[in-house]
Amino acid sequence: MLSEKLKALRRQTKMSQEQLAEKLNVSRQAVTKWETGAGVPDLDNLCAISALFQISLDELLDNEGTASSKQDFLFDSVTEYDIDCEKSFDVNLAGARQVVLEGYEGEKVQVRLASDQIPEIRSLCKVKIDDVKQRIDIDVHRTEPVTETKAKEAIYVFLRFPQKYTKRIELAGNTERLNIRNLAAENIEFSGKASFVFLQGNSGHLELNCNEDLEIRWESWNGRLDLNQISATSKLCVPAGLLFATKKRGIANHILFERDGKSTEDFSVQGGEARECENIIELNGMKSELVIFSKPAELSLSGA
């Protein structure tokens, strides 16, 4: 649990809650809530905690919504299908606590449904895979008594794609956390609801069609990110020193920039450099706001 890991990290460095709160520029009450599980840090604070204790976000959030496809669960179901040529994938799924898209050096598309709370997951949740010419359709269905609420609390979905045969991926669904890692695809498009999006070791063009307020962590991605929203306020954390260009389209949209929790001037590349930049962040839709901030510099544990 995140609460237990945060408490352990603080104690290992011999910090009091007051000292940790001061370093993170939050109240002691906020730290108390995080350590007791009464609250969860937002993306800004997760990034600051990650930098402070020199631990990756995945390690920090292990078992807290960024589960690994190799993680042991009490119950699971695995469906595989052999691929022998380049394909596009169209995935539709019901609600899930977390959805992971991952590329690997194999020749099968793999769908794993996992849970610690639903013993009958194999019979209550079914995966249907159809091979339609150059497209693979993947549908994840559930039956009663697994409600949408229960699925969002207890089901993890892991989708592994054969890297050499993956051209495009379209994913529709609802999840608390979407994790896309180690994928090189021409286009990846997500449509639905999500709260957190983590991007690690990917390349290509990613489109997020989501009207929820998103918190996005750009850990590593080479390519383009399109955020298509209506009346949403989202935050994007990018690595310190990342070169990227921004584009704003649509109606009444705004892109803002922050450093160390404070508003700052636009730090994206401009002019001729922007035209040559391979990393592009584009906000589309209407009446939406995107705040871009860089990962905090490593904080000193000694307080110096």
Phi, psi and omega in degrees: 000144179301319182301315181291322181293320179297316179298318181295318180296318179297316182291325178298327180265007175058042176255146172277168176298324179297318180294318178295318179300320180296317180294327181268356180061044176230176179277158176297327180298325178295316179297319178300316179298317180297318185283341178260357180081008179279348178204167181231135178299144174283180187298321178302312183287327175300317178297318180295319178296318178302314181291319183299313184265005177053052180227140181292158180297323178299316179294319181297321185261012179306131183068013180228049175100000173233049184296147177275149177295343179267355183296143177281131172239159179291326184223139176203169179216131183238130176238133182231154176213131182287138177240137181233006177202171183297135183223157165256147185241131178242111188246128175237128181217156176281188184298151178206152176292318178215143174237128179243125171254128186216136173267150178207166184271064178229193182229021178230145166272134184237133177238116179244126173253129186221152180197153171258357187241348185241093182298329184267029186300329181292327181266333183270340180235121185243148178243126177245127180240122178243133178260108184242093182055247183265016183229142174249122176262128179237120179239129177251118181247153173228156178236165178298145014265018180279098180278172176299319179298315180296319180298319181290339178273327198231352185251132174248134180242124180244120180245116180250130185244137176293114190305317186288346183246008185259117180260303182223151176226127172244123183237128175238131180171181179234130182206156174288316184227134176244123181240119179244121185216145174055042179240132173240103183225151178301318180207136172234125183233127177246131177232126180150212181242139176203162177247317181237139176230126179244130183240119186220120172067036184244167172211151180128205183243119180249131175242128177246109178258093189208126180266007173280158171288115185260148166242117188243131177249110178269084181287313174196124180202130175250110180148218189239141175237119175253126178248113185249108187219158174233123177053048180235156175235114186236161180232140181232120177262122180247154179297145176301132178087358179295133175268122180209154175248154179239150174225142179235120179233179179087203187240127174056040176262154181221139173244123182241164184229144179223151169221132180054038176077007182237145178299142180217175179287161178304120179249021172279162180286150187234168172060225182298325179296324180296323180292334181264351185289134180276341179260117183232132177244119185237130177256123180237172178105221181204148176053041180238159182227134176238122176257121180254127177223152182270151178304132182301146173297154182300132181269150181278127177287339182279346181087006180287000000 
